[in-house]
Amino acid sequence: MNIFLTIPQNGKILVKAGQKVDFETKLFEVKNQKTVKIDLQKELNISPQNIFSYLKKFIGEKIKKGDILASKKGFFSTKKIKSQWDGVLKEIDHQKGLLIIETEENDDKKSVFFSPVFGQVEKIEKEGIKIKIEKKEEIEVKEEKKEIFGGKIFIFENENEVNSQNVEERLIIAEEINSIFQTKLEALGVKGFLTIKKLPKETTLPTFQLKNLDDIKKIKKNWSCFIDKNSNKMIFYE
């Protein structure tokens, strides 16, 4: 089975066709976009809460150098704030009176993205990377995942088997987990949870619930998992 991973337009691919990859393999890097903040509260001498009354651009709108971002009429003249950059208006902070623009310029920092699967690079394409894995099972979960998720698994059966070495950075699979043990697992650095019953406590970690209860019996201890964004099917493989 092939998994296709989309690469951003400004991403630089760091692997080659035929190369074996694992969870520590750097797949691609992306230069971070430069962001700038414009203090309209100071520039126009306005209350931050009233910032929307003066805006000429809105969130998500493309901006060109020289575009008017905001203006304020006075008795004798109108003060205009013009953009010095090409980019996109990413955020309006009405608490501090700021406009935040993501420019088309890059800063000196780079973000590195690691492989969410282990397998072999089948093909490098313009839009991304095709990786071959040995699929064993495809199991439905109740909700779609909003981001790519992948990693090794740990099937929870006995509390005495749990330690930082065998659960860190792993997806915990269990019928149910009580609140005390959930807290312990999170402290040990687990990557997420796949359960039959909903977790007892809120968590910032990725969580999944099995759609078909018997599917938990299909999962083997030595497997890894992968789920693409906007998908509700988790793939298990060796």
C-alpha positions as CSV (number, residue, x, y, z in Angstrom):
1,M,0.0,0.0,0.0
2,N,1.2,3.5,-0.8
3,I,0.6,6.6,1.4
4,F,0.9,10.0,-0.2
5,L,2.2,12.9,1.9
6,T,1.6,16.3,0.5
7,I,4.5,18.8,0.7
8,P,3.9,22.6,1.0
9,Q,4.9,24.7,-2.0
10,N,7.9,26.2,-0.2
11,G,9.0,22.8,1.2
12,K,12.3,21.2,0.4
13,I,12.3,17.4,0.2
14,L,15.1,15.7,2.1
15,V,14.7,12.1,1.0
16,K,15.2,10.1,-2.2
17,A,13.3,7.4,-4.0
18,G,14.2,4.0,-2.7
19,Q,15.2,5.3,0.7
20,K,13.9,3.6,3.8
21,V,12.3,5.9,6.3
22,D,11.2,5.7,9.9
23,F,9.9,8.0,12.6
24,E,13.2,9.7,13.0
25,T,13.7,10.4,9.2
26,K,13.5,14.1,8.2
27,L,11.1,14.1,5.2
28,F,11.2,17.8,4.3
29,E,11.9,21.3,5.7
30,V,10.0,24.5,5.2
31,K,11.3,28.0,5.6
32,N,9.1,29.9,8.1
33,Q,7.1,32.8,6.7
34,K,8.0,36.2,8.2
35,T,5.2,37.8,10.2
36,V,4.9,41.5,11.0
37,K,2.7,43.3,13.5
38,I,1.2,46.8,12.8
39,D,0.2,48.7,15.9
40,L,-3.0,50.5,14.8
41,Q,-3.8,51.6,18.3
42,K,-0.6,53.7,18.3
43,E,-0.5,54.6,14.6
44,L,-4.2,55.9,14.5
45,N,-4.5,56.7,18.2
46,I,-7.6,54.6,18.6
47,S,-9.2,52.2,21.1
48,P,-8.3,48.6,20.3
49,Q,-11.9,47.5,20.7
50,N,-12.9,49.8,17.8
51,I,-10.2,48.6,15.4
52,F,-12.8,47.0,13.0
53,S,-14.3,50.5,12.3
54,Y,-11.1,51.6,10.7
55,L,-10.0,48.5,8.7
56,K,-10.0,48.2,4.9
57,K,-8.8,44.6,4.9
58,F,-10.0,41.5,6.6
59,I,-8.7,38.2,7.8
60,G,-7.5,35.9,5.0
61,E,-7.4,38.7,2.4
62,K,-4.3,39.0,0.2
63,I,-2.4,42.2,0.6
64,K,-0.1,44.0,-1.9
65,K,2.6,46.5,-1.0
66,G,1.0,49.9,-1.0
67,D,-2.5,48.7,-0.1
68,I,-4.4,50.7,2.4
69,L,-4.9,48.6,5.6
70,A,-6.7,51.1,7.7
71,S,-7.7,54.8,7.7
72,K,-9.0,57.4,10.2
73,K,-10.7,60.6,9.1
74,G,-9.8,63.8,10.9
75,F,-11.2,67.4,10.7
76,F,-8.6,68.4,8.0
77,S,-7.2,65.1,6.6
78,T,-7.4,61.4,6.6
79,K,-4.6,59.3,8.0
80,K,-4.0,56.1,6.0
81,I,-1.9,53.1,7.0
82,K,-0.4,51.4,4.0
83,S,1.2,48.0,3.8
84,Q,4.9,47.8,3.2
85,W,4.7,44.1,2.3
86,D,3.0,41.6,0.0
87,G,1.3,38.9,2.0
88,V,-1.9,37.8,3.8
89,L,-3.7,39.3,6.8
90,K,-3.6,36.4,9.3
91,E,-4.9,38.0,12.5
92,I,-6.7,41.0,14.0
93,D,-5.9,41.5,17.7
94,H,-8.7,43.7,19.0
95,Q,-7.3,43.4,22.5
96,K,-4.0,45.2,21.6
97,G,-5.1,46.9,18.4
98,L,-2.7,44.9,16.2
99,L,-2.8,43.7,12.6
100,I,-0.7,40.6,12.0
101,I,0.5,40.0,8.4
102,E,2.2,36.9,7.1
103,T,4.5,38.2,4.4
104,E,5.8,36.5,1.3
105,E,9.3,36.9,2.7
106,N,11.0,34.1,4.6
107,D,12.9,34.5,7.9
108,D,16.1,32.6,8.7
109,K,14.4,29.8,10.6
110,K,13.2,26.5,9.2
111,S,10.7,23.9,10.4
112,V,11.6,20.3,9.9
113,F,9.0,17.6,9.4
114,F,9.6,13.9,10.3
115,S,8.1,10.9,8.7
116,P,4.7,9.8,10.3
117,V,5.3,6.2,9.0
118,F,8.1,3.8,8.5
119,G,8.5,2.2,5.1
120,Q,10.2,2.9,1.8
121,V,10.0,6.0,-0.5
122,E,8.3,4.8,-3.6
123,K,8.3,8.0,-5.6
124,I,9.0,11.7,-5.3
125,E,6.4,13.8,-7.0
126,K,6.0,17.6,-7.5
127,E,3.2,17.7,-4.9
128,G,4.7,15.3,-2.3
129,I,6.1,11.9,-1.4
130,K,4.7,8.5,-2.0
131,I,5.8,5.9,0.8
132,K,5.1,2.2,0.6
133,I,4.0,0.4,3.7
134,E,2.9,-3.2,4.4
135,K,-0.8,-2.7,5.4
136,K,-2.4,-5.2,7.7
137,E,-5.7,-3.7,8.8
138,E,-7.8,-0.6,8.1
139,I,-10.1,0.3,11.0
140,E,-12.7,3.0,11.2
141,V,-12.7,5.5,14.0
142,K,-15.7,7.7,15.0
143,E,-14.3,11.2,14.1
144,E,-12.1,12.5,11.3
145,K,-8.6,13.5,12.1
146,K,-7.7,17.1,11.3
147,E,-4.0,16.5,11.1
148,I,-1.7,13.6,10.0
149,F,-1.0,11.2,12.9
150,G,1.3,8.2,13.0
151,G,3.5,6.2,15.3
152,K,4.1,3.0,17.2
153,I,1.3,1.5,19.3
154,F,1.1,0.0,22.8
155,I,-1.9,-2.3,23.6
156,F,-2.7,-1.7,27.2
157,E,-3.7,-4.9,29.1
158,N,-1.9,-4.7,32.5
159,E,-0.9,-1.7,34.5
160,N,2.3,-3.5,35.7
161,E,3.6,-3.6,32.1
162,V,3.5,0.2,31.7
163,N,6.7,2.3,32.0
164,S,8.2,5.2,30.2
165,Q,10.3,3.0,27.9
166,N,7.4,1.1,26.3
167,V,4.7,3.8,26.2
168,E,6.6,7.0,25.4
169,E,5.6,8.5,22.0
170,R,3.2,5.6,21.4
171,L,-0.6,5.4,20.7
172,I,-2.2,3.7,23.7
173,I,-4.9,1.2,22.7
174,A,-7.3,0.0,25.3
175,E,-11.0,-0.8,25.9
176,E,-11.1,1.9,28.6
177,I,-8.8,3.9,30.8
178,N,-9.6,5.4,34.2
179,S,-8.8,9.0,35.0
180,I,-5.9,8.3,37.4
181,F,-4.2,6.0,34.8
182,Q,-4.9,8.5,32.0
183,T,-3.0,11.2,34.0
184,K,-0.1,8.7,34.6
185,L,0.1,7.8,30.9
186,E,0.2,11.4,29.8
187,A,2.9,12.1,32.3
188,L,4.9,9.3,30.8
189,G,4.8,11.0,27.4
190,V,2.3,8.9,25.4
191,K,1.4,10.2,21.9
192,G,-2.4,9.6,22.0
193,F,-5.3,7.3,22.8
194,L,-7.4,4.8,20.8
195,T,-10.2,3.4,23.0
196,I,-13.7,1.9,23.0
197,K,-15.1,4.0,25.8
198,K,-14.5,7.8,25.8
199,L,-11.7,9.0,28.0
200,P,-12.8,10.2,31.4
201,K,-10.8,13.4,31.3
202,E,-10.2,16.2,28.7
203,T,-6.8,16.0,27.1
204,T,-4.8,18.0,24.5
205,L,-3.4,14.7,23.0
206,P,-4.9,13.2,19.9
207,T,-7.8,10.8,20.8
208,F,-9.7,8.3,18.8
209,Q,-12.7,6.0,19.5
210,L,-13.3,2.8,17.7
211,K,-16.4,2.7,15.6
212,N,-16.8,-1.1,15.6
213,L,-16.0,-2.5,19.1
214,D,-14.7,-5.8,17.8
215,D,-12.0,-4.1,15.7
216,I,-9.7,-3.9,18.7
217,K,-9.2,-7.7,18.5
218,K,-7.6,-7.2,15.0
219,I,-4.8,-5.1,16.2
220,K,-1.4,-6.8,16.9
221,K,1.2,-5.7,19.4
222,N,4.1,-5.1,17.0
223,W,2.2,-2.9,14.6
224,S,2.3,0.8,14.0
225,C,-0.5,3.1,12.8
226,F,-1.2,6.0,10.5
227,I,-4.2,8.2,9.8
228,D,-4.3,11.0,7.3
229,K,-6.0,14.3,7.9
230,N,-9.7,14.5,7.1
231,S,-9.9,10.7,7.3
232,N,-11.7,8.4,9.7
233,K,-9.8,5.2,8.7
234,M,-6.7,4.3,10.7
235,I,-4.2,2.1,9.0
236,F,-2.2,-0.5,10.9
237,Y,0.9,-2.0,9.5
238,E,4.1,-3.9,10.3
